[in-house]
Amino acid sequence: MREPATTTPQPSAPSRWSVYMVRTAAGLLYTGISTAPERRLRQHQSGKGSRALRGKGPLTLVWQQEVGDKGAALRLEYRLKQQPKSFKEQLIQSPELWQSWSPQWLPSATQP
């Protein structure tokens, strides 16, 4: 009998995580993370995403920003969820502001 072929798992490319915001029909903003925000929006729209968005459609993806690894995405999502709606609306209207706001929300890469 032949021995089963052993395969060494191939390292996969690191996932590129994004933070995104979805607007509900009532104008509420939902913040989440995903490696594919458009796919995640379809999941939300079909009722298979976050429970918080079920029955709140139609939903619109209004903002997304690629942030790198999952840890960074989680930290940035947390900080963004703490911000008032006015802050989020300003970010949606002027996405370039993200570059000045987001670095202060991540721990410094260099530790003393």
C-alpha positions in Angstrom: 0.0 0.0 0.0 1.2 3.4 -0.9 2.2 5.9 1.9 0.1 9.1 1.9 2.0 12.0 0.6 3.0 14.4 3.2 2.8 18.0 2.4 4.3 20.9 4.3 1.8 23.7 4.8 2.7 26.6 2.6 2.9 29.9 4.3 0.1 32.0 3.1 0.4 35.7 2.3 -0.5 37.9 5.3 -4.1 39.0 5.2 -4.7 42.7 4.5 -7.2 43.8 7.0 -9.5 46.9 6.7 -11.6 48.9 9.0 -14.9 49.9 7.5 -18.1 51.8 8.2 -21.6 50.9 7.0 -24.6 53.3 7.1 -28.0 51.9 7.9 -31.3 53.1 6.4 -31.9 55.1 9.6 -28.4 56.8 9.2 -26.7 54.9 12.0 -23.0 54.0 11.5 -21.7 50.6 12.1 -17.9 50.0 12.4 -16.2 46.7 11.7 -13.1 45.0 10.3 -12.7 42.5 7.5 -10.2 41.3 4.9 -12.9 42.0 2.2 -15.3 44.9 3.2 -17.4 44.5 0.1 -17.9 40.8 0.8 -18.7 41.5 4.4 -21.3 44.1 3.4 -23.0 41.4 1.3 -23.0 39.2 4.4 -24.5 42.0 6.5 -27.2 42.6 3.8 -28.1 39.0 3.7 -28.6 38.8 7.5 -25.5 36.7 8.0 -23.3 39.4 9.4 -23.5 41.3 12.6 -26.7 40.9 14.6 -26.7 44.6 15.2 -27.4 45.2 11.4 -30.1 42.7 10.9 -33.3 44.4 9.7 -31.6 47.7 9.4 -31.2 47.8 5.6 -30.6 48.9 3.1 -27.0 49.1 4.1 -24.3 51.2 2.4 -20.6 50.8 2.7 -19.6 54.5 3.2 -15.9 54.2 4.3 -13.1 51.7 4.3 -9.4 51.9 5.0 -6.8 49.1 4.7 -4.8 49.0 7.9 -2.5 46.0 7.7 -2.7 43.1 10.2 -5.6 41.9 12.3 -4.2 43.3 15.5 -3.9 46.8 14.1 -7.4 46.5 12.6 -8.9 45.4 16.0 -7.2 48.3 17.8 -8.3 50.9 15.3 -11.8 49.5 15.2 -12.0 49.8 19.0 -10.8 53.4 18.9 -13.0 54.4 16.0 -16.1 53.0 17.8 -15.3 55.2 20.8 -15.5 58.4 18.6 -18.7 60.4 18.3 -20.7 60.2 15.2 -19.6 63.7 14.2 -16.0 62.5 14.1 -17.0 59.5 11.9 -19.0 61.7 9.5 -16.0 64.0 9.2 -13.8 61.0 8.3 -16.3 59.8 5.7 -16.4 63.3 4.1 -12.6 63.8 4.3 -10.9 60.3 4.1 -7.5 61.9 3.9 -7.8 62.8 7.6 -7.3 59.2 8.5 -3.5 59.5 7.9 -3.2 62.1 10.6 -5.5 60.5 13.1 -4.8 56.8 13.0 -1.1 56.7 14.0 -1.8 58.0 17.4 -4.2 55.2 18.0 -1.6 52.5 17.5 1.1 51.6 20.0 4.6 52.8 19.0 6.5 50.4 16.9 9.7 51.2 18.7 9.8 50.4 22.4 12.6 51.9 24.5 
